[in-house]
Amino acid sequence: MFSDLANTIFQESIEKYHIIDSVDQPFENPYPKDKIEHLLYRKNWIDTVQWHYEDIIRDPNIDPVAALKLKRLIDASNQDRTDTVEYIDSYFLQKYKDVQPKETATINSESPAWAIDRLSILALKIYHMQEEVDREDASEAHKAKCQDKLNILLEQRVDLSTAIDQLIADIENGDKYMKVYKQMKMYNDDDLNPVLYNKNK
């Protein structure tokens, strides 16, 4: 199942990041560039770094200059995340390009890659909730509360993984078809963000 592959790689990426546990560490992708594993690993690494960016920027004592720099990094990370999701969808489009959809085929509300995007974020939630369950300095009440949340997250991963595998199977069988819309983000575009294009007048 594709979700098994994705979940395994996401866990690998998260554990690798936390060996050094720094947003400034170098990124090395262990998978060949022409493999879907490469994109999955890269996708989760982006998410993992951004997860920690979001933690850092919420420090109430953060220096304003450092906060602005970090905001720029988060913006760049968001764009990188979107681009990588679209690359993953391109993989599925290419893989199933010869599948003829049935006359009764329907479109899904989201593409496979955007569902995989949610699975990657879910892997991070599970990892960090497990950390809270295992915290030695936390109260038993805190651990119990986090365990309840962890149980729900684990159930959610099973459900989402099942849904992703079913969607991919439906596309492969012609029961659903893919139609990918580029995100067309406006705030990063010099021609579409009025704050940016008005500066050039």
C-alpha positions in Angstrom: 0.0 0.0 0.0 1.3 3.5 -0.8 0.4 4.8 2.6 2.7 2.2 4.2 5.6 3.5 2.1 4.7 7.2 2.9 4.3 6.6 6.7 7.6 4.7 6.8 9.5 7.5 5.0 7.9 10.2 7.1 8.9 8.5 10.3 12.5 8.1 8.9 12.7 11.8 8.1 11.3 12.9 11.5 13.7 10.7 13.4 16.7 11.8 11.2 15.8 15.5 11.9 15.6 15.0 15.7 19.1 13.4 15.9 20.5 17.0 15.6 17.2 18.7 16.2 18.1 22.0 14.6 16.3 24.0 11.9 19.8 25.0 10.6 21.1 21.5 10.0 22.0 20.5 6.4 19.5 18.5 4.4 20.5 15.2 2.8 18.0 13.1 0.9 18.9 9.4 1.0 16.7 8.5 -2.0 17.4 8.9 -5.7 15.9 12.0 -7.3 13.9 9.9 -9.8 12.1 8.0 -7.2 8.8 8.9 -5.4 10.6 8.2 -2.1 12.8 11.2 -2.8 9.8 13.5 -2.9 8.1 12.0 0.1 11.3 12.4 2.2 11.7 15.9 1.0 8.1 16.8 1.7 8.2 15.6 5.3 11.6 17.3 5.9 10.1 20.6 4.8 7.2 20.0 7.2 9.4 19.0 10.0 11.6 22.1 9.7 8.6 24.3 9.4 7.0 22.7 12.5 10.0 23.9 14.5 10.0 27.3 12.8 6.5 27.7 14.1 7.5 26.7 17.6 10.4 29.2 17.6 8.4 32.2 16.3 5.8 31.8 19.1 8.4 32.6 21.7 7.0 35.8 23.3 10.5 37.1 23.9 11.8 36.6 20.4 13.7 39.5 19.0 11.6 41.4 16.4 14.3 41.4 13.8 14.8 37.6 14.3 11.0 37.1 14.1 10.8 38.9 10.7 13.7 36.8 9.4 11.9 33.7 10.6 8.7 34.8 9.0 10.5 35.1 5.6 11.8 31.6 6.1 8.3 30.3 6.9 7.0 32.0 3.7 9.7 30.3 1.6 9.0 27.0 3.3 5.3 27.2 2.5 6.1 27.8 -1.1 8.6 24.9 -1.1 5.9 22.7 0.5 3.4 23.6 -2.2 5.8 23.0 -5.0 6.7 19.6 -3.6 3.1 18.6 -3.3 2.6 19.5 -6.9 5.6 17.4 -7.9 4.1 14.4 -6.0 0.8 14.9 -7.9 2.8 15.0 -11.2 4.1 11.6 -10.3 0.6 10.2 -10.0 -0.5 12.0 -13.2 2.3 10.4 -15.1 1.8 7.0 -13.5 -1.8 6.8 -14.4 -1.8 8.8 -17.6 -2.9 5.8 -19.7 -5.8 4.9 -17.4 -9.1 5.5 -19.2 -11.6 6.8 -16.6 -15.0 5.0 -16.6 -18.1 7.0 -17.7 -19.2 6.9 -14.1 -15.9 8.1 -12.8 -15.9 11.0 -10.3 -13.4 13.5 -9.1 -12.2 13.6 -5.6 -12.3 16.8 -3.4 -8.5 16.7 -3.1 -5.7 15.2 -5.1 -3.6 12.3 -3.8 -0.7 14.6 -3.0 -2.7 17.0 -0.8 -4.1 14.0 1.2 -0.4 12.8 1.5 0.4 16.4 2.7 -2.0 15.9 5.6 -0.6 12.5 6.3 2.9 14.0 6.6 1.7 16.7 9.1 -0.2 14.0 11.0 3.1 12.0 11.4 4.6 15.1 13.1 1.6 15.5 15.4 2.0 11.9 16.4 5.7 12.1 17.0 5.4 15.2 19.2 2.4 14.0 21.1 4.3 10.9 21.9 7.1 13.1 23.2 4.5 14.7 25.6 3.3 11.3 26.8 6.9 10.3 27.5 8.0 13.6 29.2 9.6 12.8 32.5 8.9 16.3 34.0 5.2 16.3 33.1 2.4 15.5 35.5 0.5 12.2 35.2 -2.6 14.3 34.3 -0.7 15.9 31.5 0.5 12.5 30.2 -3.0 11.0 30.4 -4.5 13.9 28.5 -1.8 13.6 25.8 -2.3 9.9 25.6 -6.0 10.4 24.8 -5.0 12.8 22.1 -2.4 10.4 20.8 -4.9 7.6 20.5 -7.1 9.8 18.4 -4.2 10.8 16.2 -3.2 7.2 15.6 -6.8 6.4 14.7 -6.9 9.3 12.3 -3.7 8.0 10.7 -5.3 4.7 10.0 -8.4 6.3 8.5 -6.4 8.8 6.4 -4.0 6.1 5.2 -7.0 3.9 4.2 -8.6 6.8 2.4 -5.4 7.6 0.5 -4.9 4.0 -0.6 -8.6 3.7 -1.7 -8.3 6.9 -3.7 -5.2 5.7 -5.5 -6.8 2.4 -6.2 -9.9 4.1 -7.6 -7.7 6.2 -9.9 -5.9 3.1 -11.0 -9.2 1.3 -11.7 -10.7 4.3 -13.5 -13.4 4.9 -10.8 -12.0 8.3 -10.1 -9.9 10.7 -12.2 -7.3 13.3 -11.3 -7.6 16.9 -12.1 -4.9 19.0 -10.5 -5.2 22.8 -10.0 -2.0 24.7 -9.4 -2.2 26.6 -6.1 -1.5 29.9 -7.8 -0.5 31.6 -4.6 -0.7 35.4 -5.0 1.2 36.8 -2.0 4.6 35.6 -3.3 4.1 37.0 -6.8 5.4 40.4 -7.7 2.7 40.8 -10.3 -0.2 39.8 -8.0 0.5 41.1 -4.6 -0.5 44.8 -4.5 2.0 45.6 -1.8 4.8 44.4 -4.0 3.7 45.7 -7.4 2.8 49.1 -6.1 6.4 49.5 -4.9 7.5 49.2 -8.5 5.5 52.2 -9.8 
